[in-house]
Amino acid sequence: MYRENGGPDVLSYEEIADPVPDDNEVLIKVEAISIEGGDLLTRLMMPLPRSPHVVGYGSAGTVVAVGEQVTDLRVGQRVSAFGEHGSHAELRAVRADHCWVLPDGADAAAAACVPVAFGTAYEALFEQGGLAAGSTVLVQGAAGGVGLAAVQLAAKAGARVIGTGSSHEQLDALRRLGLHDGIDYRTEDVRRRVLELTDGIGVDLALDPVGGPMTQQLILATRQGGTVVFLGASAREASMVDATTLLLGNCTLSGFSLSPMIHTPRVRAYVADMIRRVADGDLDVVVDRVFPLADAADAHRYAEQRGRIGRVVMVP
């Protein structure tokens, strides 16, 4: 929990009263916690809804109590869960329609990582971006949580995947997941390299979970009539866009947040399908490192480092 915004050191490991589920919620005994990019940004800068505040979106565990209005979940079921807060704890209360029952034997750490990262990547690629077989897609930050999911989903859908990362060693490790071409954004001009790889045409679709100055570069790396989907701001810089370039390129720039729609039947259906695909081994959740919940400050500090490949997970 934390009582003020700031760096990882504001986090402290303490005992608080157990949450009590509302009528439409379930109480979950947490097995694994996925540290999301939104968790880091929330801790750093978002206003505290309460003090102390337990941060965190994604987790997986076992249902230990259900609210009076809950009819589709029962005590003893293992679930992956999403909430606006509360994942960084041994117990959390979550809306029942923000939970997905896990297949038998599913790994809790992998399941905790699916709703936010894979859900965001799926929405961006197929619902917002209209990705089809034969398309070329550019994934900014391909080694991040959303990036890793997008690379796999796009490649399995028959697209050519170009990704950016902080080193070619990092990017080469993603080829087994479906990455076709890698661009080191630290040493290469992303726009120029994309145009070289696409014979001057540009990509059909670009995903931007990073923001900052790179958003404009992605617009310029997109073909006439292409689409850029804005997903996040891990760069922690303002994204300044020249709207004229959208006009001249007949380019669409869209953005969305999965949180307000994650309970809808449409989103719940594809998240459930991806949880099944992860459990079946068709999709891979890459976990870089696992920390004890008591070491959340160290886990957040590690999650903020660039150059990693995969997710950072905590266990109570």
Secondary structure, DSSP 8 states (H G I E B T S, - for coil): -BSS--SGGG------------TTEEEEEEEEEE--HHHHHHHHHS--SSSSB---SEEEEEEEEE-TT--S--TT-EEEEE-SS--SSSEEEEEGGGEEE--TT--HHHHHTIIIIIHHHHIIIIIIS---TT-EEEETTTTSHHHHHHHHHHHHTT-EEEEEES-HHHHHTTGGGT--EEEETTTS-HHHHHHHHTTTS-EEEEEESS-TTHHHHHHHTEEEEEEEEE---TT-S-----HHHHHHTT-EEEE--SGGGTTSHHHHHHHHHHHHHHHHTSS---EEEEEEGGGHHHHHHHHT-TT--SEEEEE-
